[in-house]
Amino acid sequence: MERSVRPSYLLQVSPNCSLSWSQAALFFAGVCTGSLGIAGVLAWQGFWPVLPFAGLELTVLGVVLWITMQRGRYREVIQIFDDRIEIEKGLPENRTTMVFPLHWARVTLRPARVATYPSRLLISSHGRSCEIGRCLTEPERKRLLRRLDQLVGRMDQTPLQQPEGA
């Protein structure tokens, strides 16, 4: 069986992270300057216990900012070939890949068990499933479901192929 080299469709899902690493560093430097400046003035006036708390506060902010920027690197790449669906997800240095036969793949949106939790968008086949779109909002997840329904079709049903160049 010969496998397609180029996917017919390629979808990329990523979190909305509009802050770049350099912008995050500038933000952190600005907050550090302001906070340590005020803490330094207060310490000079005799309120020295302010300095350790300012340092702790800035350490926590730096760690949380770093975690947030790392999560912004997360990607889900969905490649739809003529005979299969390949889903590659994770951070660039730690990606996992799942492959599903196109003809037997099923796309489902499972509602959340708790009303305030997000739904789960799954691609499944032969007892295996893969959740996609965790970083999306609920309307974005529903739009992705509609798009995947168009591209994948229902189980046991081959989707309509668009003509070349469309």
C-alpha positions in Angstrom: 0.0 0.0 0.0 1.5 3.3 -1.1 1.0 6.2 1.4 0.4 9.8 0.4 3.4 12.1 1.0 1.5 15.4 1.1 -1.7 15.8 3.2 -4.9 16.8 1.5 -5.7 19.1 4.4 -3.6 20.5 7.2 -5.1 22.1 10.3 -3.0 23.7 13.1 -4.5 24.4 16.5 -2.6 26.5 19.0 -3.4 28.7 22.0 -3.9 32.4 21.6 -0.6 33.7 22.9 -0.1 37.2 21.6 2.9 38.0 23.9 6.3 37.2 22.5 9.3 36.2 24.6 10.9 39.6 24.2 7.7 41.4 25.1 7.4 39.1 28.2 11.0 40.0 29.2 10.3 43.7 28.8 7.1 43.4 30.9 8.9 41.5 33.6 11.8 44.0 33.6 9.3 46.9 33.9 7.5 45.3 36.8 10.8 44.4 38.5 12.1 48.0 38.1 8.9 49.5 39.6 8.6 47.0 42.4 12.2 46.9 43.5 12.4 50.7 43.2 9.5 51.2 45.6 10.8 48.4 47.9 14.3 50.0 47.9 12.9 53.4 48.9 10.9 51.8 51.7 13.9 49.8 52.8 16.0 53.0 52.9 13.4 54.6 55.1 13.7 51.7 57.6 11.0 49.3 56.3 13.5 46.6 55.3 11.1 43.7 55.6 9.5 44.9 52.3 12.5 43.6 50.3 12.1 39.9 50.9 8.4 40.1 50.1 9.1 42.1 46.9 11.7 39.4 45.9 9.2 36.6 46.6 6.5 38.4 44.6 8.8 38.9 41.6 10.0 35.3 41.7 6.4 34.0 41.6 5.5 36.4 38.8 8.6 35.2 36.8 7.8 31.6 37.3 4.1 32.1 36.3 5.1 34.2 33.2 7.6 31.5 32.1 4.9 28.7 32.5 2.5 30.8 30.5 5.0 31.4 27.7 5.8 27.7 27.6 2.1 26.8 27.2 2.0 29.2 24.3 4.4 26.9 22.4 1.8 24.0 22.4 0.6 22.9 19.0 -1.8 20.4 17.5 -1.2 19.6 13.8 -4.0 17.6 12.2 -3.1 16.2 8.7 -5.7 14.6 6.6 -4.4 12.3 3.9 -6.5 10.3 1.4 -6.3 7.2 3.6 -5.5 8.4 7.2 -5.6 11.2 9.7 -2.4 12.0 11.6 -2.5 14.1 14.8 0.7 15.4 16.2 0.4 17.3 19.4 2.5 18.7 22.3 5.5 21.0 22.7 8.1 21.1 19.9 10.6 18.9 21.9 8.0 16.5 23.2 5.4 15.7 20.5 3.2 12.6 20.3 1.6 11.3 17.1 -1.5 9.3 16.6 -2.7 7.8 13.3 -6.3 6.9 12.5 -7.6 5.3 9.3 -9.7 8.0 7.5 -12.5 5.6 6.5 -13.1 4.5 10.1 -12.4 7.7 12.0 -15.2 9.3 14.0 -15.2 12.9 15.2 -17.4 13.6 18.3 -18.0 16.4 20.7 -18.6 15.1 24.2 -20.4 17.5 26.5 -18.7 18.2 29.9 -19.9 16.3 33.0 -19.9 19.6 34.9 -21.7 22.6 33.3 -18.8 25.0 33.8 -16.2 22.7 32.2 -15.4 22.7 28.5 -16.6 19.9 26.1 -14.2 17.4 24.6 -13.5 17.1 20.9 -12.4 13.6 20.1 -11.2 11.7 17.0 -11.5 8.0 17.5 -11.3 4.7 15.7 -10.9 1.1 16.7 -11.1 1.7 20.4 -8.5 4.5 20.5 -9.2 8.2 20.7 -7.3 11.5 20.8 -8.6 14.7 22.3 -8.0 17.8 20.2 -8.7 21.5 20.7 -8.2 21.7 24.4 -6.8 25.2 24.1 -9.8 26.4 22.1 -12.9 28.3 23.4 -16.3 26.5 23.1 -17.4 28.3 19.9 -14.0 27.6 18.3 -14.2 23.9 19.3 -17.6 23.7 17.6 -16.3 25.3 14.5 -13.4 22.8 14.4 -16.0 20.0 14.8 -18.0 21.3 11.8 -14.8 21.6 9.7 -13.6 18.1 10.6 -17.0 16.7 9.9 -16.7 18.1 6.4 -13.2 16.8 5.9 -13.5 13.4 7.6 -17.2 12.5 7.1 -19.1 10.1 9.2 -17.8 6.6 10.1 -18.2 4.2 7.1 -18.6 7.2 4.8 -15.9 8.6 2.6 -16.0 12.4 2.6 -16.5 14.2 -0.7 -13.2 15.0 -2.3 -12.8 18.5 -3.6 -11.4 18.9 -7.1 -7.7 19.7 -7.5 -6.8 23.4 -7.1 -10.0 24.1 -5.0 
